[in-house]
Amino acid sequence: MRVGITGHRELPPDTARQVRSQLAAAVGEYAGPAGELVAVSCLADGPDSWFAECVLARGGSLEAVLPADDYRTALPEGHRPDLDALLDQASQVHRTGLALSDSHAFMTAGELMLDQAESLLAVWDGQPARGPGGTADVVAAARERGMPVRVIWSESACRG
């Protein structure tokens, strides 16, 4: 099973704890025999990385999708060591070929991630994207393809 991930970043601590727990439960539900689950992720801070970590911890594998050449520097400095560690564990890295991390690169990466996945896991509040290439846009693209989408978001969750 190849599962892509998209989700809101910069979640408040209580919501982040809920989401991490829900992602771990989802991985447990997806996981068959060890190694059959593949996370396809852009590895942004938050749900993208948390999902990748959960899949790797369960013996699955990771394929990374990088939106642009400058992606590492576009992410928060505190997340860069986590990104580096996850990239070191990735079995494959897909690149968009774009130079700059902007909304076009993020949507291109979302589409490339969907190309590699069979289903999508979305940490999404159901609201429109705050900018082009956001979570809602990736969910819409998956649905347009007829791809199964599983949304994780509880009533008590909130965005930062």
Sequence and secondary structure as in RCSB ss.txt:
>XXXX:A:sequence
MRVGITGHRELPPDTARQVRSQLAAAVGEYAGPAGELVAVSCLADGPDSWFAECVLARGGSLEAVLPADDYRTAL
PEGHRPDLDALLDQASQVHRTGLALSDSHAFMTAGELMLDQAESLLAVWDGQPARGPGGTADVVAAARERGMPVR
VIWSESACRG
>XXXX:A:secstr
 EEEEEE SS  HHHHHHHHHHHHHHHHHH  STT  EEEE   TTHHHHHHHHHHHTT EEEEEES TTHHHHS
 GGGHHHHHHHHHH SEEEE   SS SHHHHHHHHHHHHHH SEEEEE  SS  SSTTSHHHHHHHHHHTT  EE
EE  TT    
